[in-house]
Amino acid sequence: MTANEPSRINIGIGGDAIRFLIAGCINTGLTVLIYQILLFWLSSGISYVLSWVCGIAFIATVYPSRVFISGRSSGTARLQLIASYVAIFLIGLTLMNLLENLGVVGRLAIFITVGINTVINFLASRFLLRGRGK
């Protein structure tokens, strides 16, 4: 390994997962806080939308260069990452509505939704920024 070559921990799935979880905790904490505050004035659906917009800005800025180190970080890669998060956002919004229709309150439904979306987001982000087999 040379000085310019990333270490295995930087590009391996374990290192990616640890950085993803740390960045994700920060992002989730911020977006859940925004969501909870917005619930004082807005519906859960609108609060979810606005908190996700903030989260997507965080992801597009931080993930390509700080989470998936030595992965793709071009403008195109960032746009693909945003597109994947928008698609997963729609899944989350559908799940939020389903949970609330089943009687789960909005303040709890967000945590269930975040848990499911976290797994999907990691797999999609890693595939987009690292490709297959890395």
C-alpha positions in Angstrom: 0.0 0.0 0.0 1.4 3.4 -1.0 0.7 6.7 0.7 -1.9 7.6 -2.0 -3.6 4.3 -1.8 -6.6 4.0 0.6 -6.3 1.4 3.3 -8.6 -1.6 3.4 -10.5 -0.2 6.4 -11.3 2.9 4.3 -12.8 1.0 1.4 -14.1 -2.2 3.0 -17.8 -2.7 3.8 -17.0 -2.6 7.6 -15.4 0.8 7.4 -18.2 2.0 5.1 -20.8 0.7 7.5 -19.3 2.4 10.6 -18.9 5.7 8.8 -22.5 5.3 7.4 -23.9 4.7 10.8 -22.0 7.6 12.4 -23.0 10.1 9.6 -26.5 8.5 9.6 -26.9 9.0 13.3 -26.0 12.7 12.9 -28.3 13.1 9.9 -31.1 11.1 11.6 -30.8 13.1 14.8 -31.0 16.4 12.9 -33.9 15.3 10.6 -35.9 13.7 13.4 -35.4 16.9 15.5 -36.6 19.0 12.5 -39.6 16.6 12.0 -40.6 16.8 15.7 -40.4 20.6 15.8 -42.4 20.9 12.5 -45.2 18.7 14.0 -46.2 21.6 16.2 -47.4 23.5 13.1 -47.6 21.0 10.2 -49.0 17.5 9.5 -46.7 14.5 9.8 -46.5 14.1 6.0 -45.4 17.6 5.4 -43.0 17.5 8.4 -41.5 14.3 6.9 -41.1 15.9 3.5 -39.3 19.0 4.9 -37.1 17.0 7.2 -36.1 14.7 4.3 -35.1 17.7 2.2 -32.7 18.8 4.9 -31.4 15.2 5.2 -30.8 14.9 1.4 -28.8 18.1 1.4 -26.6 16.6 4.2 -26.2 13.3 2.4 -25.3 14.8 -0.9 -22.6 16.9 0.8 -21.2 14.4 3.3 -21.6 10.8 2.0 -19.6 10.8 -1.2 -16.5 12.3 0.3 -16.7 11.4 4.0 -18.6 8.1 4.2 -17.6 6.1 1.1 -14.0 7.3 1.0 -12.3 6.8 -2.4 -15.6 6.1 -3.9 -17.3 8.1 -6.7 -17.8 11.7 -5.6 -18.5 13.4 -8.9 -21.5 15.6 -9.5 -23.2 12.8 -11.4 -22.6 10.4 -8.5 -24.1 12.9 -6.1 -27.1 13.4 -8.3 -27.6 9.6 -8.5 -27.3 9.4 -4.7 -30.0 12.1 -4.4 -32.2 10.3 -6.9 -31.9 7.1 -4.9 -32.8 8.9 -1.7 -35.8 10.5 -3.3 -37.0 7.0 -4.4 -36.4 5.7 -0.9 -38.1 8.8 0.5 -41.3 7.9 -1.4 -41.1 4.4 0.1 -40.8 5.9 3.5 -43.7 8.3 3.0 -45.9 5.4 1.9 -44.8 3.5 5.0 -45.5 6.5 7.3 -49.0 6.7 5.8 -49.6 2.9 6.2 -48.4 2.9 9.8 -50.6 5.9 10.7 -53.6 4.1 9.0 -52.8 1.1 11.2 -53.0 3.4 14.3 -49.3 4.1 14.9 -48.9 7.7 16.0 -46.8 10.0 13.8 -44.2 10.5 16.6 -43.5 6.8 16.7 -44.0 5.9 13.0 -41.0 8.0 12.1 -38.7 5.7 14.1 -40.0 2.6 12.4 -39.7 4.2 9.0 -36.1 5.4 9.7 -35.1 1.9 10.7 -36.3 0.3 7.5 -35.0 3.1 5.3 -31.5 2.9 6.9 -30.9 -0.5 5.6 -32.2 0.3 2.1 -30.2 3.5 2.0 -26.9 1.9 3.0 -27.2 -0.8 0.3 -28.2 1.7 -2.4 -25.6 4.3 -1.4 -22.8 1.8 -1.3 -23.7 0.3 -4.7 -23.9 3.8 -6.3 -20.7 5.1 -4.8 -18.6 2.0 -4.7 -20.1 -0.3 -7.4 -20.3 -4.0 -7.2 -17.8 -6.2 -5.4 -15.9 -3.6 -3.4 
